[in-house]
Amino acid sequence: MKSILSIVLVILSVSVFSQNLSEIRAEFHSVVLNPDDSKEFHAFLSSVENPSTTVKAYQAVSEALLAQVLWNPFNKLKQVVKYGNQMEEAVNADPDNIEIRFLRLAIEYNLPAFLGMSSHLEEDVKLIAENLSNVSSMQVNPMFGQYIFHFLEETDLCSKAQLSQMKQTFDRSATAMAGSK
């Protein structure tokens, strides 16, 4: 069993070089739906050499996602602290990147309140709400913007006015992108 896992990890580490950001996003969404894959996602992202700031944010997220499948509370906390340090570096390196802010928002929203690590919710929601139309500059499928919008809508982190404004702005941006193709 151990040798099979080693082979899988080697294959993942070799294939990671051909992975692009859209594939990392797809893997992220898959792990969110199936947390048991957190270890593989973490190994996959840990092997990326010279990651972009956005990939560094996904690496940080993989630390937090890994925490949810660990049984030892000390190890869980250690992973979350590691996530916090790495995410802070990513945000500081690219503070206007709404994808990085969304990743931080999604993790902080789901962290237990007693950890005191959810202090950026309002700040991130504000930046995302004001800049969701810039999703086209992230070179992502408009569905990613819809995913962000849906998350904000489902979590009630935004007011109805913010949601309405974001939807209008995002719809205009998506229409403009479709017209330019």
C-alpha positions in Angstrom: 0.0 0.0 0.0 2.8 2.4 0.9 4.5 1.8 -2.5 1.3 2.5 -4.3 0.9 5.8 -2.5 4.5 6.6 -3.3 3.9 6.0 -7.0 0.8 8.1 -7.0 2.7 11.0 -5.3 5.5 10.7 -7.8 3.0 10.8 -10.7 1.3 13.8 -9.1 4.6 15.6 -8.6 5.7 15.0 -12.2 2.3 16.1 -13.6 2.2 19.2 -11.4 4.5 21.0 -13.8 2.0 20.7 -16.6 -0.8 22.0 -14.4 -2.0 25.5 -14.8 -4.0 27.7 -12.6 -7.4 26.6 -14.0 -6.5 23.0 -13.1 -5.5 24.0 -9.6 -8.8 25.7 -9.3 -10.7 22.6 -10.4 -8.7 20.5 -7.9 -9.6 23.0 -5.2 -13.3 22.8 -5.9 -13.0 19.0 -6.0 -11.3 18.9 -2.5 -13.9 21.3 -1.1 -16.6 18.8 -2.1 -14.5 15.8 -1.0 -12.3 16.7 2.0 -10.8 13.2 2.1 -8.7 14.2 -0.9 -7.0 17.0 1.1 -3.7 15.1 1.5 -3.4 14.5 -2.2 -4.2 18.2 -2.9 -1.6 19.3 -0.4 1.0 17.0 -1.8 0.1 18.2 -5.3 0.5 21.9 -4.4 3.6 21.4 -2.2 5.6 20.1 -5.2 5.0 23.2 -7.3 8.3 25.0 -7.9 8.4 28.8 -8.2 4.7 29.3 -7.6 2.9 32.5 -8.5 1.4 34.5 -5.7 -2.1 33.0 -6.5 -0.6 29.5 -6.4 1.0 30.4 -3.0 -2.5 31.3 -1.8 -3.8 27.9 -2.9 -0.8 26.3 -1.1 -1.9 28.1 2.0 -5.4 26.9 1.6 -4.2 23.3 1.2 -2.7 23.6 4.7 -6.1 24.6 6.1 -7.9 21.9 4.2 -5.4 19.3 5.4 -6.3 20.3 9.0 -9.8 19.1 8.6 -8.7 15.5 8.0 -6.2 15.3 10.8 -7.4 13.8 14.1 -4.9 15.3 16.5 -6.1 18.8 17.7 -2.5 20.0 18.1 -1.7 19.0 14.5 -4.9 20.6 13.3 -4.0 23.9 15.0 -0.4 23.7 13.6 -1.8 23.4 10.1 -4.2 26.3 10.5 -1.4 28.5 11.9 0.8 27.5 8.9 -2.2 28.4 6.6 -2.4 31.8 8.3 1.2 32.7 7.9 1.3 31.6 4.3 -1.9 33.4 3.4 -0.7 36.6 5.0 2.3 36.4 2.8 0.2 35.9 -0.3 -2.2 38.7 0.6 0.7 41.1 1.3 2.4 40.3 -2.0 -0.8 40.9 -4.0 -3.3 42.8 -1.8 -5.8 43.6 -4.7 -6.1 40.0 -6.0 -9.7 39.1 -5.5 -9.0 35.4 -6.0 -6.5 35.4 -3.1 -9.0 37.4 -1.0 -11.8 35.0 -1.9 -9.7 32.0 -0.8 -8.9 33.7 2.5 -12.5 34.7 3.0 -13.7 31.1 2.3 -11.3 29.6 4.8 -11.8 32.3 7.5 -15.5 32.0 7.2 -15.3 28.3 8.0 -12.7 28.4 10.8 -14.1 28.0 14.3 -14.6 31.4 15.9 -12.6 30.5 19.1 -9.4 30.4 17.0 -9.7 34.2 16.5 -8.4 33.9 12.9 -11.4 35.3 11.1 -10.6 39.0 11.3 -10.5 39.7 7.6 -14.0 38.8 6.6 -15.4 42.4 6.2 -12.2 43.6 4.5 -12.2 40.8 2.0 -15.9 41.0 1.3 -15.5 44.7 0.6 -12.6 44.3 -1.8 -14.4 41.4 -3.6 -17.7 43.3 -3.8 -16.0 46.4 -5.2 -13.9 44.4 -7.7 -15.8 41.4 -8.8 -16.1 42.8 -12.3 -12.3 42.3 -12.5 -12.7 38.6 -12.6 -11.9 38.8 -16.4 -8.5 40.1 -15.6 -7.8 37.0 -13.6 -8.1 35.0 -16.9 -10.7 32.7 -15.5 -13.9 31.3 -16.8 -16.8 33.5 -15.7 -18.1 30.5 -13.8 -15.4 31.2 -11.2 -16.9 34.7 -10.7 -20.3 33.0 -10.4 -18.8 30.7 -7.8 -17.6 33.6 -5.8 -20.9 35.4 -6.1 -22.8 32.2 -5.1 -20.6 31.8 -2.0 -21.2 35.4 -0.9 -24.9 35.0 -1.5 -25.2 31.7 0.4 -23.1 32.9 3.4 -25.0 36.2 3.9 -21.7 38.0 4.1 -23.0 40.7 1.8 -26.0 43.0 2.0 -28.7 42.7 -0.6 -27.5 46.0 -2.1 -23.9 44.7 -2.4 -25.1 41.5 -4.0 -27.3 43.4 -6.5 -24.4 45.7 -7.4 -22.0 42.8 -7.8 -24.4 40.9 -10.0 -25.0 43.9 -12.3 -21.3 44.6 -12.5 -20.4 41.0 -13.0 -23.1 40.4 -15.6 -21.9 43.5 -17.6 -18.3 42.2 -17.4 -19.3 38.7 -18.5 -21.4 40.1 -21.4 -18.4 42.3 -22.5 -16.1 39.3 -22.3 -18.5 37.1 -24.4 -18.8 39.9 -27.0 -15.1 40.2 -27.4 -14.6 36.6 -28.3 
